[in-house]
């Protein structure tokens, strides 16, 4: 049976007029602005406001076209809701004006002189084109817009790649293609990144982690480059203005308000290429800063709800940026959860990396909670159930929770100890063999009782030296950031290989290449989830700057000329990634335990030194070998070869005795970083058998990867 | 702002010729033409954009509207769009659901 005649919906009729607009009491949920039959429904929360107005602008107009006060009967609890009819949603910008007390001691900072952006705005205008000088006197700089959800996703479904099988590539939407050498039609945009998908496929990564894409203001940085006097931008974007809105300035079509479509298209096309999308999200603070910061949204709507305040009403500063989001307040929890659900359901995002996530387990008074409700809720939420949740498990106020982040069996962590251990070992520091072994085995000391994929392993990330700079600089060189080189970390564990900065010496350059390969080799054969910083595969440099947050220029941008110039390193990385994909024994879910669990005659992981089966854990040792038994791959569920990784961080070469293999099998050479290209790197599956079956001569500062499998007969 | 749209249907192919500027104020007229084309059971919709000078966000949104109004089996082509117009369509990602054809 079908309904022959569609009746007009009763709720599509206005009940009264306010300010000349036909309106009716709105629906409190969902928050924000949503098209409904005949009009747009607006809903906003404020507990302490005494009056609330809906402020309407025609697109781009300097002054509002109307202000509609919510009558008392349009308020339910602390939510103001109103449906306004006959609006031209395409040509509309809206905000709120909240009146209430200004008394910082009680946490109230209402200012009826401000037009406030909607925290739930799904589209924001005002910074539509990256870097374009705005009208600084605009009464409403970040303007909420109404978004239509009419994107055609086709048959896009989540890829559902098991976390342990991921190879994550951390990149910046703008920086990836902004460089003139990128050759894309719209440099520095979602569309530009889309054009580079074939490169990502060739590289072999199956997950991109994007630096913040929620709307932020790249012009909120007051500093200038001391050498050039040029404006420094907030290039990284860890200063969110609007959590539900994709950054318009990252869209070639931002000026048309099409950023949501352009970004969704990027996600859809990445999925088609087998690549998941993880977003770096910043819920620990907002762009409103401290008492002296701008009032954009939260502060003016309900300061005491959204921010952690001291008993005196001042802002707690656990984020190091002036304010701290009150994440475990029930209203804010709901905000964070709604936001993540929105990105998963509307943008098909596969996972999130939470910036300074330790803040998310602090109570409203700043105390770390043993069972923080927000984290528990995210871990068990039905919509987020299969997304990847990755914590940066520390904050700027000394709460360091690597290995101890409340995880509910769901959360992974950026493993900062992995980064430091690999750097220090490869640099040649003594006393680190045992430490490195633990890190390569998936850090069971930190993540025992959890799966190995709890550990996101990385050597470099956006924050800190690039891989090339890690082997080219002993010290940071951040003068261009305008803070006399005081900013940025000092604990880099870097070694310049004999000369600070670019070097003309072939010896120094060769050593640097080898050291980069050594670290990539360790990263991609370690248990856990490897993350690569974009550009490290081609030796991208920031000239020693280890805090490029404000460098929107060649210093940070991916120079595509390096793809050719450093083709050798790129090929090495490509093949290493392919090697990881080809060998499930490296991607086993459970931590290896060092015993034979499948009756293969070999432990799942075994340790070796210069002598087979005789690892040297002593303080002066700089050599270690590990063997993974292929019969243990994925808990014995799939067949794999044996894999041996020998690492020599010593400045002298060593003869390594190799562990014996079952009858009929032999060691084959996949990679040796001490051999000049094209030697020392095989195609995956086409490795050649070693001439000397039981020994391997490994050069100084080098790494070898061998595959143990059946001898080719005939 | 001027806009002029005309619909002609021949052998299952609907052609909408658009002239002038397609934006928020003129998009409803374009939508009416798409509605009519759908009602007449067109199996292909051609949008003759040779004389379309400007495509605002509402105009882009109209292409989404046309795509969804016409149903999956109907092919939609934008013909002869100027470089700025076709570039915008490509960057937004609509060229996957809509054909772009040179005049």
HADDOCK unambig.tbl for C-alpha pairs under 7 A between the chains (distance, minus, plus):
assign (segid A and resid 90 and name CA) (segid B and resid 24 and name CA) 6.30 0.50 0.50
assign (segid A and resid 90 and name CA) (segid B and resid 58 and name CA) 6.36 0.50 0.50
assign (segid A and resid 91 and name CA) (segid B and resid 24 and name CA) 6.79 0.50 0.50
assign (segid A and resid 191 and name CA) (segid B and resid 91 and name CA) 5.56 0.50 0.50
assign (segid A and resid 252 and name CA) (segid B and resid 91 and name CA) 6.53 0.50 0.50
assign (segid A and resid 253 and name CA) (segid B and resid 88 and name CA) 6.56 0.50 0.50
assign (segid A and resid 253 and name CA) (segid B and resid 91 and name CA) 6.72 0.50 0.50
assign (segid A and resid 253 and name CA) (segid B and resid 92 and name CA) 6.26 0.50 0.50
assign (segid A and resid 256 and name CA) (segid B and resid 56 and name CA) 6.19 0.50 0.50
assign (segid A and resid 256 and name CA) (segid B and resid 57 and name CA) 4.60 0.50 0.50
assign (segid A and resid 257 and name CA) (segid B and resid 57 and name CA) 6.21 0.50 0.50
assign (segid A and resid 258 and name CA) (segid B and resid 57 and name CA) 6.73 0.50 0.50
assign (segid A and resid 258 and name CA) (segid B and resid 92 and name CA) 6.57 0.50 0.50
assign (segid A and resid 261 and name CA) (segid B and resid 92 and name CA) 5.91 0.50 0.50
assign (segid A and resid 262 and name CA) (segid B and resid 91 and name CA) 6.66 0.50 0.50
assign (segid A and resid 262 and name CA) (segid B and resid 92 and name CA) 4.45 0.50 0.50
assign (segid A and resid 262 and name CA) (segid B and resid 93 and name CA) 5.98 0.50 0.50
assign (segid A and resid 265 and name CA) (segid B and resid 93 and name CA) 5.57 0.50 0.50
